Amino acid sequence: MFRRLLRLGLGPGLPKRGLRTRRGGFTLDWDAKVSEFKKKIECILPGKQSELLYDTSYLPPKQSDVVIVGGGILGLSVAFWLKKLESRRGAIRVLVVEQDHTEYLAVVDAPLVDLQFNPSGCLLLASEKDAATLENNVKMQRQEGAKVCLMSPEQLQNKFPWINIEGVAVASYGMEDEGWFDARSLLQGLRRKVQSMGVSLCQGEVTRFITSSNQAETSSGEQVVMRRIHKVHVKMDMSLEYQPVECAVVINAAGAWSGKIAELAGIGKGLPGTLQGTKLPVEPRKRYVHLWHCPQGPGLETPLVADINGVYFRREGLGSKYLGGCSPTEEEEPDPTNLEVDHDFFQNKVWPHLVQRVPSFKTLEVQSAWAGYYDYNTFDQNGVVGPHPLVVNMYFATGFSGRGLQHAPGIGRAVAEVVLEGQFKTIDMSPFLFTRFYVGEKLQEYSIL
């Protein structure tokens, strides 16, 4: 009974309203308390409203025109562009659902304009085997207005005397408006921006889609089931409670877990080799990032360097610190069910290559390391953008295998355009459509870190 009184607001620890006693204590104002008690009892009786005891403000709305699954950079970018391109303010209701509270909530408070951009450039190294590909990439980048130059091994060593040019046939270097910035600042800035535009944000897990279906036939004569999502079930964190949300469009921007979200919608559940049985080939892959200190290192003019063997590094801050790592081979892939760091990986797979390329790194001391997830596209390590051919109101913004941050502004706009106007307008993203997995057309890219 005492616990029940506490729940009803009649226990100790509450503000004491009443009469002062001779010894300086308080006695309860029983008339007021009894009246308050009666009101609370009435609100839990059958047929009565119980707003006083049941707060629903943390639940997502029951209806939303668009539900975006994933509150990372890509999901928030799609939300931003949907609101930016809407015909009038408030025309589109957008809900962003994010399960990972460490990404969604525990980010530093920084304005959108303060991204701490470091314009030190990016330096990509290529061997004789990959030289032609790198040269073609630079040609295309120049045509698009990028200030990128090609460097011979001799020019490379003159520009960066701390580098060992062994095995390098050619290098590309970004000379202007190229470098890196603080991703957490961008995430926090985007969150505040989309909220100011009217986007609803919710922490929860998408556990189910309610769909309708009908039979159809493709141009090749294949019988398929066309689906449309009508409701999204959002389960609340640390609870069995869930909220069904009616919607017209679902954006799958769930990153490493977007393959799982696609399966919930029935994608890939048909016979292998058919369009119905084609899965979204995106899965979580664990990647390590290491931070080390080296007073004898390259110094303040160090760009982001991507070596021939996949090792990368860049300067971090102003105190002789550097950040970097490399992706493991398929045979060395670590267990993605946890985010524990294998410190032997740096010692055996990263450090030897660092020392070979930058001899002064021989004296480095690792200070910290952490692990995170790539939304790894096992098909061609490239992004998936646009609608699914059979689940007609699910759209993708995922699978960039660690490069989603770089492409987020353009991808967000592309997805918003195809949702609102039925086609890509600003950038033609058709090579990134889901259908390439069915027809087997890989979209390869050089120097993926």
Steps between C-alpha positions, in 0.01 A plus 500: 500500500787735582649448152161563344471827693844597370387440143193713563708785635428464873839375620803677647738695281228725359467872573339527843197724501322534832512648850814566703510312830628636830831316450560657161384202289208476260170321506319427174214715374272197493205670331715594201669160492175307516359707214813433293481129591137480383586659165778250439281207598226624264737520208587129523141376538333336196374753251726776631802661338839428654720773359631587846647153546596412142738724307498434125723787394796268433303292247527570128196646323232256384521633145786634287528547125863378504671274754881503481660197665840620620598828662859519379642750253327344197159471664512856628616625161197340334277660763658839440450488124143372526413807705717731291330393176141475628253721314401691814611495862337214689383323185691178583505331839836330553594263784860383561538183709844419644572194713860572602475759777880546509486637146165669540536670839859501626647749255675823582315828480640701210347733239459379145746757366778396740614177338870550584596450136868430441595578138824297493395303194486131413796311356425174317790276401486247215725222382580433135200264483250765614664808347272522195187478716620777728588720202152450350340589832701821522400592144133460589541698824665787313214506250265550796705794627708334772849641557687169488847437360698192399848462647792289386704318768764775482242778537345309786825481693578865436163601636505257794864413581393277790339246266668189358408478131586132458234325290319823411443560128275805528309697763201735502482796735211734578638852503191698600181452706591143585568345837294382797259633760332403827218257420333531840457872455327440168275234654395727787454798272282301261289368787427849627437629148245233405323543833467872429346405163233289669650149478407264786784299660446179692728252675370150435534185293303419186383141555227444242339628184131456424467457124250425226590298192384405153630281219672653198710395203833654391588584140693172484195301607608436860215480751567728798323629808474877525483633856409831657577595860209654691621495861833492679519354850743698716602324823603725786846463656519261799130421471254257340287797400475598134324764295348425155566792264295534183711626210519544125878464452782323687866599457746224591802691630576254779869471418656170606154367587326599177516142372299389803246779443465393136428142608223624730331639187527162323794598279707196398243248625435339158686233305876560452582642159167678467423866552276393789791314659764772455617622839634838598868398539580737787629373832696632801880482477714601795782747434769628736631855528828566682640820646874530552755757615825557311703821559733399214205456260426689175364811673229759440492473120404133505204431265271202519715230341353185340782256429525232232431222751185658645658655810392858562596771748466872562598756756268536799514835676817699567688285749698257280207258494387291205195291424469206264460130431409264217229255401566130559494241226193280462683224687589736787154652552444544876189391688235772442286400798704723731712816485806369681834610354763247398817691580717236331342602169675837512828346609503234230301645208515879521823612666742314264343674197503837674872469573573388145329809355598748774822385671462754782191308619737240638492683835121545521303409814137397474286702743150371432290296260133437438275300270195589296278354230512536123176449305697261283362420155633152431410523128719793390563712812297785354183678599137404442274793413139526390190279495467125530340350188250281690444667839377805319515754784834403656799710395868444582779727619756251625789265421779754456750283688640781714466789252143608572615812682680627190198453276222585745395845366465372142341170597244672721397728217487217246272285717275796583466584130407148396244480785341836423533511120537137397845541348853619569532865402825660618723190479426183304537223760360221282829300508441464876153344473414173675436321169874471430517220757249298298665555161853461643643838393765604752585865554869486583708780645874541543664540841225413746620536859 
